[in-house]
Amino acid sequence: MLALRLARGAHPLVQLRRLLVAAASAGTGFLLLCTLAYAMEHPGAGAALRLAWCVAPIAATVYFAVAVARTDPGTRPRSGLSAVGLGPVRLMLLAAVSTAVACTLGSMLALLFFLHLRGDVSGLPFDGAAADLLAARRPLPVAAALTLLALVPLAASAASAFVLRPTQPLRPRSAKATRADADTGAGSGTEAGSASGSEPNAPAPPPSGLPWGIALLAAGLAVETYASRSGSGPRTGFPMPGSADGSPAGVLVGWALTALGLVLAGPGLTYLCGRVLQAVRPGAVRLLAGRVLQEEARRIGRPLGVLCAVASGAYASIALYAGPRPEAGPLTTLGALLVAGCAVLTLATASVEARQSRSETTSALLRLGAPATMLRGSAALRAGALVAVFGPLTWLVAQLAAVPLTP
C-alpha cells in the first residue's frame, strides 16, 4: 500500500518512466506468449531456440527496469525516514515492489492483447490474420502462459532489490554528524580543511573489467565465425527468428559473448576517455570533463556498452537482410525494437541519474562563480569524447560481426 501511495504521488516524469517499464514488459511478455504459441504448433528444438532468442528482450527490459528503480525519488534515502521505519532495507523492498507492480501491469496487458488476437475474448480480429501465428485453434496452457509472464516481474524485482541493497553497515556516527563537526570547526581544522580540499581532486579508481571485456569480445567474434561456417556450406547465411528457418545456436552464443564483452569494457573505456581529456596540461573545462567521466565511468559505461552492442547487432542484421533472404518476421521486428528502445532509454535514465548525483557539485561551482558556459562546454566535451571512442568501436565490431553472416 505504501508503494502504491508513493507511486501515485510521484512526479509526472517518474510516472512516465514507470509506464515505459510497463510497456517494455508488455512487449517482452507478448514475445514470450508468441513463443509458447509457436511451441504448441511446432514442438521440438526450434521452439527452444526461439525461447533462447527471447533472453535478449528479457535482459534489456530487466536492465531498463533496474535503471528506472535507481532513479526513483520515492525510494531514495533521505534524512528522517529511518525514524518512521523507512530505512535502507525498507526502501529497497519498496523499490522491488514498485518495479514488480509496473512489470506485472505490462505482463497483464500483454496477456489481454494476446488473448484478443487469438479470439479468446471476442472472436478473431483482423479476419483471423494472426490465427496461425498464435495457434488460435489450440487451447492455451494457462500454467505455462502465467509462468512465462512471471519471468520479467520476478527478474526485474529481484535485480532491483539486489542493486539497491544496503552495502554499508550502520555505524554509530553518521556522515551527517561528521559534516556538522567539520562545519563547526571540530577536530583539527587544518587537517580537516586539507582533507576536504584534496578529496574532490582525487580521481576515482579505474574499473577492472576492460581486459575481460576485450577477451570476451574476441571470443564472441571467434565463436560466431566458427558457428556460421560450420553449417551446410560456407557462409550459408543466418536466418533470424520469425522467419521460416531456424537459427544456429553457436551464432547466438557468439553474439551473447560479444555483447557481454562490450558491456564489461564500457566502464573501462569511459574511464580512459576521462583520463585522455586530462592529459597534456588540461584547462578547467577539460579537467572538469575528465574528472566527471572518471566518476561516472561505472554508471554510464555499462549502458554505453549495451547501446554499442545493440547498434552493432542492428548493423549486422541490416547487412544480413540486405541480400536475397526471407524478410524479418513481425516477432523479429518487435524484439529488435524492444532491445533497441530499452538500450536507449536505459542510457538516458543513467544520464539522469548521473546528473542527479552531481547536482550538489554543480550548485557549488555556480555559487563559487563558475560560468554556466563552462559547465555546458564540459558536457559537450564529454559527449564528444564518448562519441569519438564508442562510435568507431561500434562500427568495427559491427563490421566484424557481419562478415561471417553474409554469403
KEKE-3310 file (N, C-alpha, C; in steps of 0.2 Angstrom, whole numbers, plus 5000, padded with zeros to 4 digits):
npx = (5004:5010:5019:5011:5005:5016:5020:5008:5009:5020:5032:5027:5036:5043:5032:5030:5042:5040:5028:5034:5043:5032:5027:5038:5039:5027:5028:5039:5033:5023:5030:5035:5024:5020:5030:5027:5015:5021:5028:5017:5012:5023:5032:5048:5066:5066:5057:5063:5074:5069:5064:5076:5081:5073:5079:5087:5078:5072:5082:5086:5074:5074:5086:5083:5072:5078:5087:5077:5072:5083:5084:5072:5064:5056:5061:5073:5086:5083:5085:5078:5068:5071:5067:5053:5052:5057:5070:5085:5084:5070:5067:5073:5065:5053:5057:5058:5045:5038:5044:5040:5026:5025:5030:5022:5009:5012:5014:5001:4994:5000:4995:4981:4980:4986:4977:4966:4970:4970:4957:4950:4943:4934:4931:4940:4950:4954:4951:4955:4969:4980:4979:4986:4999:4998:4993:4978:4969:4971:4970:4975:4989:4987:4994:5008:5008:5006:5017:5028:5024:5027:5041:5048:5043:5047:5061:5065:5061:5069:5082:5082:5081:5093:5102:5099:5102:5107:5124:5133:5137:5127:5133:5138:5141:5136:5137:5132:5133:5147:5149:5143:5152:5163:5159:5157:5170:5175:5188:5204:5207:5215:5220:5207:5203:5212:5210:5197:5199:5207:5200:5190:5199:5204:5205:5193:5195:5201:5189:5189:5186:5190:5200:5194:5183:5188:5193:5182:5175:5183:5182:5169:5167:5175:5168:5156:5160:5166:5154:5145:5152:5152:5141:5129:5136:5149:5147:5132:5123:5111:5097:5085:5075:5057:5056:5056:5065:5076:5089:5106:5113:5126:5129:5121:5126:5139:5135:5130:5141:5149:5141:5141:5155:5157:5149:5156:5168:5164:5164:5178:5182:5176:5182:5195:5193:5190:5202:5211:5206:5211:5224:5241:5243:5229:5215:5203:5190:5193:5198:5188:5178:5185:5187:5173:5169:5177:5172:5159:5161:5157:5144:5138:5145:5142:5128:5132:5140:5130:5122:5131:5133:5120:5118:5129:5124:5112:5117:5123:5112:5105:5114:5113:5100:5100:5103:5097:5086:5074:5062:5062:5052:5037:5039:5052:5055:5048:5055:5068:5065:5061:5073:5082:5075:5075:5088:5092:5084:5088:5101:5098:5091:5101:5110:5102:5102:5116:5117:5109:5116:5128:5122:5124:5138:5138:5129:5138:5149:5143:5139:5152:5155:5158:5156:5141:5143:5155:5151:5142:5151:5159:5150:5148:5160:5162:5152:5157:5169:5165:5158:5168:5175:5167:5159:5168:5172:5159:5156:5167:5166:5153:5156:5165:5156:5147:5153:5155:5142:5136:5133)
npy = (4994:5006:5007:5009:5022:5030:5029:5035:5048:5053:5062:5068:5065:5054:5045:5043:5036:5024:5020:5017:5007:4997:4996:4991:4978:4973:4971:4962:4951:4948:4943:4932:4924:4923:4914:4903:4900:4896:4885:4876:4874:4869:4858:4855:4857:4869:4877:4879:4886:4898:4902:4904:4915:4925:4929:4940:4952:4950:4952:4966:4973:4970:4976:4990:4992:4991:5002:5012:5010:5014:5028:5032:5044:5041:5030:5034:5036:5047:5060:5058:5048:5035:5036:5034:5021:5019:5013:5009:4996:4994:5004:4998:4986:4993:4998:4986:4981:4991:4990:4977:4979:4988:4980:4969:4974:4977:4964:4959:4967:4962:4949:4951:4957:4947:4936:4943:4944:4930:4927:4923:4931:4940:4934:4931:4944:4956:4948:4935:4935:4933:4920:4908:4912:4913:4901:4899:4889:4880:4875:4886:4883:4887:4888:4887:4899:4909:4906:4910:4924:4928:4929:4941:4951:4945:4943:4957:4963:4956:4959:4973:4974:4968:4977:4989:4986:4988:4992:4996:4994:4999:5013:5020:5033:5045:5051:5063:5069:5070:5079:5090:5092:5096:5108:5116:5117:5107:5096:5094:5108:5112:5100:5094:5104:5103:5089:5090:5098:5091:5080:5081:5082:5070:5057:5044:5027:5016:5006:4988:4979:4980:4972:4959:4962:4964:4952:4943:4949:4946:4932:4930:4935:4925:4913:4916:4917:4904:4896:4900:4896:4882:4875:4869:4874:4885:4901:4901:4910:4918:4915:4924:4923:4921:4920:4908:4898:4891:4896:4896:4889:4892:4904:4912:4911:4916:4930:4933:4933:4943:4954:4954:4956:4969:4976:4974:4980:4993:5003:5004:5009:5021:5027:5028:5038:5049:5050:5053:5066:5074:5074:5081:5095:5101:5112:5121:5117:5105:5098:5097:5090:5078:5073:5071:5061:5051:5049:5045:5033:5020:5021:5026:5019:5005:5006:5012:5003:4993:4999:5001:4987:4984:4992:4988:4975:4978:4983:4972:4964:4972:4971:4958:4955:4962:4956:4943:4936:4928:4940:4949:4943:4948:4946:4946:4959:4966:4961:4967:4981:4982:4979:4988:5000:4999:4999:5013:5020:5016:5021:5035:5036:5033:5044:5054:5050:5051:5065:5069:5064:5073:5085:5093:5096:5103:5114:5120:5124:5134:5143:5147:5155:5150:5150:5147:5143:5136:5124:5119:5118:5108:5097:5096:5092:5080:5072:5073:5066:5053:5049:5049:5038:5027:5027:5023:5011:5004:5003:4995:4983:4980:4978:4967:4957:4956:4951:4936:4932:4935:4929)
npz = (5000:5004:4994:4983:4986:4986:4972:4967:4970:4964:4953:4937:4926:4933:4933:4920:4916:4923:4917:4904:4908:4910:4897:4890:4897:4893:4880:4880:4887:4877:4867:4873:4875:4861:4858:4865:4859:4846:4850:4853:4841:4834:4840:4847:4844:4838:4844:4857:4854:4849:4861:4868:4860:4866:4877:4875:4874:4887:4895:4892:4896:4909:4913:4910:4919:4931:4930:4930:4943:4951:4949:4955:4964:4975:4982:4987:4999:5013:5025:5041:5037:5042:5055:5054:5051:5038:5033:5025:5021:5020:5010:5000:4998:4994:4982:4975:4975:4968:4956:4953:4952:4941:4930:4931:4928:4914:4909:4911:4902:4891:4890:4889:4877:4869:4870:4865:4851:4848:4848:4859:4867:4861:4848:4833:4828:4814:4803:4806:4804:4812:4817:4813:4818:4831:4836:4837:4836:4845:4862:4875:4886:4902:4914:4909:4902:4912:4919:4910:4909:4922:4922:4919:4929:4941:4939:4937:4949:4958:4953:4955:4969:4972:4967:4974:4987:5004:5006:5015:5032:5047:5056:5072:5072:5061:5044:5042:5055:5055:5045:5051:5062:5055:5049:5060:5065:5072:5079:5071:5063:5052:5047:5043:5034:5024:5020:5016:5005:4997:4994:4983:4972:4970:4959:4954:4957:4944:4933:4933:4923:4909:4903:4903:4896:4883:4880:4881:4870:4859:4860:4857:4844:4838:4840:4834:4821:4818:4821:4811:4799:4800:4795:4783:4772:4767:4774:4774:4777:4789:4796:4805:4820:4818:4804:4791:4794:4806:4818:4820:4835:4839:4834:4841:4854:4851:4848:4861:4869:4863:4865:4879:4882:4877:4886:4898:4895:4893:4905:4908:4896:4896:4907:4903:4893:4900:4906:4896:4892:4902:4899:4895:4901:4906:4904:4914:4909:4902:4913:4922:4914:4912:4925:4929:4919:4924:4937:4934:4926:4929:4930:4918:4909:4907:4902:4890:4884:4882:4873:4862:4859:4855:4843:4835:4833:4826:4815:4809:4807:4797:4787:4785:4780:4769:4757:4746:4755:4766:4773:4788:4801:4810:4824:4825:4822:4832:4843:4841:4841:4854:4861:4856:4860:4874:4877:4873:4881:4894:4894:4893:4906:4914:4912:4918:4931:4934:4932:4943:4953:4953:4956:4968:4967:4955:4959:4969:4961:4954:4964:4968:4957:4945:4927:4918:4905:4905:4911:4902:4891:4896:4897:4883:4879:4885:4879:4866:4867:4871:4860:4850:4854:4856:4845:4833:4838:4839:4825:4820:4827:4822:4809:4809:4815:4805:4794:4794:4793:4781:4764)
capx = (5000:5014:5022:5006:5004:5022:5019:5003:5011:5027:5032:5025:5042:5044:5027:5032:5047:5037:5024:5039:5044:5027:5027:5043:5037:5021:5031:5043:5028:5019:5035:5036:5017:5020:5035:5023:5011:5024:5029:5011:5011:5029:5036:5054:5071:5066:5054:5068:5079:5065:5064:5083:5081:5069:5083:5089:5072:5071:5088:5085:5069:5076:5091:5079:5068:5083:5089:5072:5072:5089:5082:5066:5065:5052:5065:5080:5086:5083:5085:5071:5064:5073:5063:5047:5053:5059:5077:5088:5081:5063:5067:5075:5059:5048:5059:5057:5038:5036:5046:5036:5020:5025:5031:5016:5004:5014:5013:4994:4992:5002:4991:4975:4981:4987:4970:4962:4972:4969:4950:4948:4939:4928:4931:4946:4950:4958:4949:4959:4976:4985:4977:4991:5005:4996:4990:4972:4964:4973:4969:4981:4990:4986:5000:5014:5007:5007:5024:5032:5023:5030:5048:5050:5042:5051:5068:5066:5061:5075:5088:5081:5082:5100:5106:5098:5103:5112:5130:5137:5133:5126:5138:5135:5142:5133:5141:5129:5137:5154:5149:5142:5158:5168:5156:5158:5177:5178:5194:5210:5204:5220:5220:5201:5202:5217:5207:5191:5201:5211:5196:5187:5204:5207:5201:5190:5199:5198:5186:5194:5183:5192:5203:5189:5178:5191:5194:5175:5173:5187:5180:5162:5168:5178:5163:5151:5163:5166:5147:5142:5155:5152:5134:5129:5141:5152:5143:5126:5118:5109:5090:5083:5068:5051:5056:5054:5070:5079:5095:5111:5114:5133:5130:5118:5131:5144:5133:5129:5148:5151:5138:5144:5162:5156:5146:5161:5173:5161:5166:5185:5183:5173:5187:5200:5191:5191:5210:5214:5204:5215:5231:5244:5241:5222:5212:5197:5185:5195:5199:5181:5175:5189:5185:5166:5169:5180:5167:5153:5163:5153:5136:5136:5149:5138:5123:5135:5142:5124:5120:5136:5131:5114:5120:5132:5119:5107:5120:5124:5105:5103:5118:5111:5094:5101:5103:5090:5084:5067:5061:5062:5046:5035:5041:5059:5055:5046:5061:5073:5063:5062:5080:5085:5072:5077:5095:5092:5080:5092:5107:5095:5090:5108:5112:5098:5105:5122:5116:5106:5122:5132:5119:5127:5144:5136:5127:5143:5153:5139:5140:5159:5156:5159:5151:5137:5146:5160:5148:5140:5157:5162:5146:5149:5167:5161:5149:5161:5174:5162:5156:5174:5178:5162:5157:5172:5171:5153:5157:5172:5163:5148:5159:5167:5151:5143:5157:5153:5134:5133:5136)
capy = (5000:5012:5008:5012:5029:5034:5029:5039:5055:5054:5067:5065:5061:5047:5041:5041:5031:5018:5017:5014:5000:4993:4995:4986:4972:4971:4969:4956:4946:4946:4939:4925:4921:4920:4908:4897:4898:4893:4878:4872:4871:4866:4856:4852:4861:4876:4881:4880:4891:4904:4905:4907:4922:4930:4931:4947:4957:4950:4956:4973:4975:4970:4981:4996:4992:4992:5009:5017:5010:5018:5035:5034:5048:5039:5025:5037:5038:5054:5061:5057:5042:5030:5037:5032:5014:5018:5013:5007:4989:4995:5007:4993:4982:4997:4999:4980:4981:4996:4988:4972:4981:4990:4974:4965:4978:4976:4957:4958:4970:4958:4943:4953:4958:4940:4933:4946:4942:4923:4926:4920:4936:4942:4932:4933:4951:4957:4942:4929:4936:4931:4914:4903:4914:4912:4895:4901:4883:4875:4878:4889:4881:4893:4887:4889:4906:4913:4906:4914:4931:4930:4929:4948:4954:4942:4945:4964:4965:4953:4963:4980:4973:4967:4983:4994:4983:4992:4989:4998:4993:5005:5015:5024:5040:5046:5056:5070:5072:5071:5086:5095:5094:5099:5115:5120:5118:5102:5092:5098:5112:5112:5093:5093:5108:5100:5083:5091:5101:5087:5074:5082:5082:5063:5053:5038:5021:5013:4999:4982:4974:4981:4966:4954:4963:4963:4944:4941:4952:4942:4925:4930:4935:4919:4908:4917:4915:4896:4893:4902:4892:4875:4873:4865:4876:4891:4907:4900:4915:4917:4917:4926:4921:4925:4918:4901:4894:4891:4900:4892:4891:4894:4911:4915:4911:4921:4937:4935:4934:4949:4959:4954:4959:4977:4979:4974:4985:5000:5007:5005:5014:5028:5030:5030:5044:5054:5051:5056:5073:5077:5074:5087:5102:5102:5118:5120:5113:5098:5094:5095:5085:5071:5070:5069:5054:5045:5047:5041:5028:5014:5022:5027:5015:4999:5007:5014:4996:4989:5003:4999:4980:4984:4996:4983:4969:4980:4984:4965:4962:4975:4968:4951:4955:4966:4951:4939:4931:4930:4946:4948:4942:4953:4945:4949:4967:4968:4960:4972:4987:4982:4979:4995:5005:4999:5002:5020:5023:5015:5026:5041:5036:5033:5050:5057:5048:5054:5072:5070:5063:5078:5091:5097:5099:5109:5120:5123:5128:5140:5148:5149:5160:5147:5152:5142:5141:5131:5118:5117:5116:5102:5092:5094:5089:5073:5069:5072:5061:5047:5048:5048:5032:5022:5027:5019:5004:5001:5002:4990:4977:4978:4975:4960:4953:4955:4947:4929:4931:4936:4925)
capz = (5000:5004:4987:4978:4988:4983:4965:4965:4972:4961:4948:4930:4923:4936:4931:4913:4916:4925:4911:4899:4910:4909:4890:4889:4900:4889:4873:4881:4888:4871:4863:4876:4873:4854:4858:4868:4853:4841:4853:4853:4834:4831:4846:4845:4846:4836:4849:4862:4851:4849:4868:4869:4857:4870:4883:4874:4876:4894:4899:4891:4900:4916:4914:4910:4925:4937:4929:4932:4950:4954:4949:4958:4971:4981:4986:4988:5006:5015:5032:5044:5035:5047:5061:5053:5049:5031:5032:5018:5019:5018:5004:4995:4997:4991:4975:4972:4974:4963:4949:4951:4950:4934:4926:4931:4924:4907:4908:4911:4896:4885:4890:4886:4869:4866:4870:4860:4844:4847:4848:4866:4871:4857:4841:4829:4825:4808:4799:4808:4801:4817:4820:4813:4821:4839:4837:4839:4836:4851:4869:4878:4893:4907:4919:4905:4900:4918:4921:4906:4910:4928:4922:4919:4935:4946:4937:4937:4956:4961:4951:4958:4976:4973:4965:4979:4993:5008:5006:5021:5039:5051:5061:5077:5070:5054:5040:5044:5061:5053:5041:5056:5065:5050:5048:5067:5066:5077:5076:5069:5057:5047:5044:5040:5028:5019:5018:5012:4999:4992:4992:4976:4967:4970:4954:4956:4954:4937:4933:4932:4918:4902:4900:4902:4891:4877:4879:4879:4863:4854:4860:4854:4837:4835:4841:4829:4814:4818:4820:4804:4794:4801:4794:4777:4767:4769:4773:4771:4779:4796:4797:4812:4822:4815:4798:4790:4796:4812:4819:4823:4842:4840:4832:4846:4859:4849:4849:4868:4871:4860:4869:4886:4881:4876:4892:4903:4893:4893:4910:4907:4890:4898:4912:4898:4889:4905:4908:4890:4892:4907:4898:4892:4904:4904:4907:4918:4906:4901:4919:4924:4910:4913:4931:4929:4916:4928:4942:4931:4922:4930:4930:4911:4905:4905:4897:4883:4881:4879:4866:4857:4857:4851:4837:4831:4831:4821:4808:4806:4804:4791:4782:4783:4776:4763:4751:4744:4760:4769:4776:4795:4803:4814:4830:4825:4822:4839:4848:4839:4843:4862:4864:4855:4864:4881:4877:4873:4887:4899:4894:4895:4913:4918:4912:4923:4937:4934:4933:4950:4958:4954:4957:4973:4964:4950:4963:4972:4956:4952:4969:4968:4952:4938:4922:4915:4898:4907:4913:4896:4887:4899:4895:4876:4878:4887:4874:4860:4868:4871:4853:4847:4856:4855:4838:4829:4841:4836:4818:4819:4830:4818:4803:4811:4816:4799:4789:4794:4792:4774:4760)
cpx = (5004:5017:5017:5005:5010:5022:5014:5005:5018:5026:5030:5030:5043:5038:5028:5037:5044:5032:5028:5041:5039:5026:5032:5042:5031:5024:5035:5038:5024:5024:5035:5029:5017:5025:5031:5018:5014:5026:5023:5010:5017:5034:5042:5060:5070:5062:5058:5073:5076:5065:5070:5084:5078:5073:5086:5084:5071:5076:5088:5080:5070:5081:5088:5075:5073:5086:5084:5071:5077:5087:5076:5066:5061:5056:5072:5080:5087:5083:5078:5067:5065:5069:5056:5047:5054:5066:5079:5085:5073:5062:5068:5069:5054:5050:5057:5049:5036:5038:5042:5029:5020:5026:5025:5010:5006:5012:5005:4991:4994:4997:4984:4975:4982:4981:4965:4963:4970:4961:4947:4943:4933:4928:4938:4946:4954:4957:4953:4966:4981:4984:4982:4997:5004:4993:4983:4967:4966:4972:4975:4982:4991:4993:5006:5014:5009:5014:5029:5031:5026:5038:5051:5049:5046:5059:5069:5066:5067:5081:5088:5083:5090:5104:5105:5099:5108:5118:5135:5134:5132:5131:5135:5136:5140:5138:5138:5132:5144:5154:5148:5148:5163:5165:5157:5165:5179:5184:5199:5208:5209:5220:5213:5200:5206:5214:5201:5193:5204:5206:5193:5193:5206:5202:5198:5195:5196:5195:5191:5191:5185:5195:5199:5184:5181:5192:5187:5173:5177:5184:5173:5163:5171:5172:5158:5154:5164:5159:5144:5145:5155:5145:5135:5133:5144:5148:5136:5121:5115:5102:5089:5076:5062:5051:5055:5059:5072:5085:5100:5113:5121:5133:5126:5122:5137:5141:5132:5136:5151:5148:5140:5151:5161:5153:5152:5166:5170:5164:5173:5186:5181:5179:5193:5199:5192:5199:5213:5212:5208:5223:5234:5241:5234:5220:5207:5192:5187:5196:5193:5178:5179:5187:5178:5166:5172:5176:5161:5155:5158:5146:5134:5140:5145:5133:5126:5137:5136:5122:5124:5134:5125:5115:5123:5128:5114:5110:5121:5117:5104:5108:5116:5105:5094:5101:5096:5089:5077:5067:5060:5054:5043:5038:5049:5060:5053:5052:5066:5071:5063:5069:5083:5082:5074:5084:5096:5089:5085:5098:5104:5094:5096:5111:5108:5101:5111:5121:5113:5112:5127:5129:5122:5134:5143:5134:5133:5148:5149:5139:5147:5160:5158:5154:5147:5140:5151:5157:5145:5145:5159:5157:5147:5155:5166:5158:5153:5166:5171:5160:5162:5177:5173:5159:5161:5172:5165:5154:5162:5169:5157:5150:5161:5162:5147:5146:5155:5146:5132:5137:5141)
cpy = (5006:5013:5011:5020:5033:5034:5034:5047:5057:5060:5064:5062:5054:5043:5039:5036:5024:5015:5015:5008:4995:4991:4990:4979:4969:4968:4962:4950:4944:4942:4932:4921:4919:4914:4902:4895:4894:4886:4874:4870:4868:4863:4853:4857:4868:4880:4883:4886:4898:4907:4907:4914:4927:4932:4938:4952:4956:4954:4963:4976:4975:4975:4988:4997:4994:5000:5014:5016:5014:5025:5037:5038:5045:5033:5028:5038:5045:5054:5061:5051:5036:5030:5034:5025:5013:5018:5010:5000:4990:4999:5002:4988:4986:4998:4992:4979:4985:4993:4982:4974:4984:4985:4970:4968:4977:4969:4956:4961:4965:4952:4945:4954:4951:4936:4936:4944:4935:4922:4923:4925:4938:4940:4935:4940:4951:4951:4936:4929:4933:4924:4909:4905:4912:4906:4895:4895:4878:4879:4880:4886:4887:4893:4889:4896:4910:4912:4910:4922:4933:4931:4936:4951:4951:4944:4952:4966:4962:4957:4970:4979:4972:4973:4988:4992:4988:4989:4991:4997:4999:5007:5020:5031:5041:5051:5063:5073:5074:5078:5091:5097:5098:5107:5119:5120:5113:5098:5097:5102:5112:5105:5092:5097:5105:5094:5085:5095:5097:5081:5075:5081:5074:5059:5047:5032:5018:5007:4994:4977:4975:4975:4960:4955:4962:4956:4941:4943:4948:4935:4925:4931:4929:4914:4909:4915:4907:4893:4894:4898:4885:4872:4869:4868:4883:4897:4906:4905:4913:4919:4919:4923:4925:4923:4911:4896:4895:4896:4896:4894:4894:4901:4915:4916:4916:4929:4938:4936:4941:4955:4960:4957:4967:4980:4979:4979:4992:5005:5009:5010:5021:5031:5032:5037:5050:5056:5055:5064:5077:5077:5080:5094:5104:5109:5116:5116:5106:5094:5092:5090:5078:5068:5068:5062:5049:5044:5043:5036:5022:5015:5022:5022:5008:5001:5009:5007:4992:4993:5001:4992:4980:4987:4991:4977:4971:4981:4977:4963:4965:4972:4961:4951:4959:4962:4947:4934:4933:4936:4944:4948:4948:4952:4947:4956:4969:4967:4965:4979:4987:4982:4986:5000:5005:5001:5009:5023:5022:5020:5033:5041:5036:5040:5055:5056:5051:5062:5074:5069:5069:5085:5096:5100:5104:5115:5124:5127:5134:5145:5151:5154:5156:5148:5146:5139:5136:5124:5115:5115:5109:5096:5091:5091:5082:5069:5068:5066:5054:5044:5046:5041:5026:5021:5022:5012:5000:4999:4996:4983:4975:4975:4968:4955:4951:4951:4940:4927:4932:4931:4928)
cpz = (5000:4997:4982:4980:4985:4976:4963:4965:4968:4955:4941:4926:4926:4934:4924:4912:4918:4920:4905:4901:4909:4902:4888:4891:4896:4883:4874:4883:4882:4867:4866:4875:4866:4854:4860:4862:4848:4844:4853:4846:4831:4837:4844:4847:4844:4841:4855:4860:4851:4856:4870:4866:4862:4876:4882:4876:4884:4898:4898:4895:4907:4918:4914:4916:4931:4936:4932:4940:4954:4954:4952:4964:4976:4985:4987:4996:5008:5022:5035:5043:5040:5053:5061:5050:5042:5031:5026:5016:5017:5012:4998:4993:4993:4983:4971:4970:4969:4956:4948:4949:4943:4929:4926:4927:4916:4905:4907:4904:4890:4885:4887:4879:4866:4865:4865:4853:4843:4846:4854:4869:4867:4850:4838:4826:4818:4803:4800:4805:4806:4820:4819:4817:4829:4840:4840:4839:4841:4857:4872:4885:4898:4911:4915:4904:4906:4920:4917:4908:4917:4928:4923:4926:4941:4945:4939:4945:4960:4960:4955:4966:4977:4972:4971:4986:4997:5008:5011:5027:5042:5056:5066:5075:5062:5050:5041:5050:5059:5050:5046:5060:5061:5049:5054:5069:5071:5074:5074:5063:5051:5043:5040:5034:5023:5016:5014:5005:4994:4990:4985:4971:4966:4965:4957:4953:4948:4938:4931:4926:4911:4899:4899:4897:4884:4875:4877:4872:4858:4854:4856:4847:4834:4835:4835:4822:4813:4817:4813:4798:4794:4799:4787:4772:4770:4768:4770:4774:4786:4797:4804:4814:4819:4807:4797:4793:4803:4813:4823:4831:4843:4839:4838:4852:4857:4850:4856:4871:4869:4864:4876:4887:4881:4882:4897:4901:4893:4899:4910:4901:4892:4903:4908:4895:4894:4907:4902:4890:4897:4905:4895:4894:4902:4907:4912:4915:4905:4907:4922:4920:4911:4920:4932:4925:4920:4934:4940:4926:4923:4929:4923:4907:4902:4900:4890:4880:4878:4873:4861:4854:4852:4844:4832:4828:4826:4815:4805:4804:4798:4785:4780:4779:4770:4756:4750:4749:4762:4773:4784:4797:4808:4821:4831:4825:4829:4844:4847:4842:4851:4864:4862:4859:4871:4882:4877:4879:4893:4900:4896:4903:4917:4918:4917:4930:4939:4936:4940:4955:4959:4954:4962:4971:4960:4954:4966:4968:4954:4958:4970:4962:4945:4933:4920:4909:4900:4908:4906:4891:4890:4897:4888:4875:4880:4882:4868:4861:4868:4864:4849:4848:4854:4848:4833:4831:4839:4829:4817:4821:4825:4811:4804:4812:4810:4794:4789:4793:4785:4770:4755)
residu = (MET:LEU:ALA:LEU:ARG:LEU:ALA:ARG:GLY:ALA:HIS:PRO:LEU:VAL:GLN:LEU:ARG:ARG:LEU:LEU:VAL:ALA:ALA:ALA:SER:ALA:GLY:THR:GLY:PHE:LEU:LEU:LEU:CYS:THR:LEU:ALA:TYR:ALA:MET:GLU:HIS:PRO:GLY:ALA:GLY:ALA:ALA:LEU:ARG:LEU:ALA:TRP:CYS:VAL:ALA:PRO:ILE:ALA:ALA:THR:VAL:TYR:PHE:ALA:VAL:ALA:VAL:ALA:ARG:THR:ASP:PRO:GLY:THR:ARG:PRO:ARG:SER:GLY:LEU:SER:ALA:VAL:GLY:LEU:GLY:PRO:VAL:ARG:LEU:MET:LEU:LEU:ALA:ALA:VAL:SER:THR:ALA:VAL:ALA:CYS:THR:LEU:GLY:SER:MET:LEU:ALA:LEU:LEU:PHE:PHE:LEU:HIS:LEU:ARG:GLY:ASP:VAL:SER:GLY:LEU:PRO:PHE:ASP:GLY:ALA:ALA:ALA:ASP:LEU:LEU:ALA:ALA:ARG:ARG:PRO:LEU:PRO:VAL:ALA:ALA:ALA:LEU:THR:LEU:LEU:ALA:LEU:VAL:PRO:LEU:ALA:ALA:SER:ALA:ALA:SER:ALA:PHE:VAL:LEU:ARG:PRO:THR:GLN:PRO:LEU:ARG:PRO:ARG:SER:ALA:LYS:ALA:THR:ARG:ALA:ASP:ALA:ASP:THR:GLY:ALA:GLY:SER:GLY:THR:GLU:ALA:GLY:SER:ALA:SER:GLY:SER:GLU:PRO:ASN:ALA:PRO:ALA:PRO:PRO:PRO:SER:GLY:LEU:PRO:TRP:GLY:ILE:ALA:LEU:LEU:ALA:ALA:GLY:LEU:ALA:VAL:GLU:THR:TYR:ALA:SER:ARG:SER:GLY:SER:GLY:PRO:ARG:THR:GLY:PHE:PRO:MET:PRO:GLY:SER:ALA:ASP:GLY:SER:PRO:ALA:GLY:VAL:LEU:VAL:GLY:TRP:ALA:LEU:THR:ALA:LEU:GLY:LEU:VAL:LEU:ALA:GLY:PRO:GLY:LEU:THR:TYR:LEU:CYS:GLY:ARG:VAL:LEU:GLN:ALA:VAL:ARG:PRO:GLY:ALA:VAL:ARG:LEU:LEU:ALA:GLY:ARG:VAL:LEU:GLN:GLU:GLU:ALA:ARG:ARG:ILE:GLY:ARG:PRO:LEU:GLY:VAL:LEU:CYS:ALA:VAL:ALA:SER:GLY:ALA:TYR:ALA:SER:ILE:ALA:LEU:TYR:ALA:GLY:PRO:ARG:PRO:GLU:ALA:GLY:PRO:LEU:THR:THR:LEU:GLY:ALA:LEU:LEU:VAL:ALA:GLY:CYS:ALA:VAL:LEU:THR:LEU:ALA:THR:ALA:SER:VAL:GLU:ALA:ARG:GLN:SER:ARG:SER:GLU:THR:THR:SER:ALA:LEU:LEU:ARG:LEU:GLY:ALA:PRO:ALA:THR:MET:LEU:ARG:GLY:SER:ALA:ALA:LEU:ARG:ALA:GLY:ALA:LEU:VAL:ALA:VAL:PHE:GLY:PRO:LEU:THR:TRP:LEU:VAL:ALA:GLN:LEU:ALA:ALA:VAL:PRO:LEU:THR:PRO)
# end
